[in-house]
Structures are given as C-alpha cells and as structure tokens.
Amino acid sequence: MEQVNPIIGLADPQRTGNTYYQIKPGFVVREIAGEYLAVPVALQDEAESRIAVLNSWGKFLWEQLQQGQTVVGLVHAMTDCYEVSATEAERDILEFLDQLKENKLILEVRK
C-alpha cells in the first residue's frame, strides 16, 4: 500500500517531504513580449546555456524555487495563490520539477 503524506495527501514521502529543490544559481527570469524566459547569466557548462520558457505557473514556481522549497511547500504556495486542488498542484509541480531536472536547471538536496 502506498504511503500518503497526511498534510495534503501527497504520495511518495521521500520525494515530497525532506527533499528541497532549488534553481541553480546563474539564472534570471525576464518578461519578453508577454512570455517569461529563464535566461542564464553565468554559464558553467553547455547545459546551462538553455533558455526556459515559463507560463505563469512556471514563473511562480521558479520564484518559489529560487529560495529552495519542498514539494509540500510548493503545493501549499500554489493552492494559496491559485484556484487549484492539492492533487492537481502536486501533479503539475512534480512534472515541472522533472522537466527542470532533465534540463539540469535545478538542485536537489535531501535533508
């Protein structure tokens, strides 16, 4: 049986509880022609030369992740600011984090 986080019903407590995610240093978000772009300002390697296009949720999550945040914290922030269920927020957040990891734009720290 799958364990569930009792706070908001999140599955996979190893991923949602004690793991903090943070945007790698060296990126800024700029609004250009109505789109939000995460642009590298200090390149360490080729992977960091990518520009990420963000929607309004992505921009919001990016800002939360600049200080470091857990999935639970991100879900609370999303449900406080947007009319979205915790389940929908969790799904979208985990997908967003997976995309950031795939593109090497985020740090993952287990505490």
Secondary structure, DSSP 8 states (H G I E B T S, - for coil): ---EETTTTEE-HHHHTSEEEEE-SSEEEEEETTEEEEEESS-SSGGGG--EEE-HHHHHHHHHHTS-B-HHHHHHHHHHHSS--HHHHHHHHHHHHHHHHHTT-EEEEE-
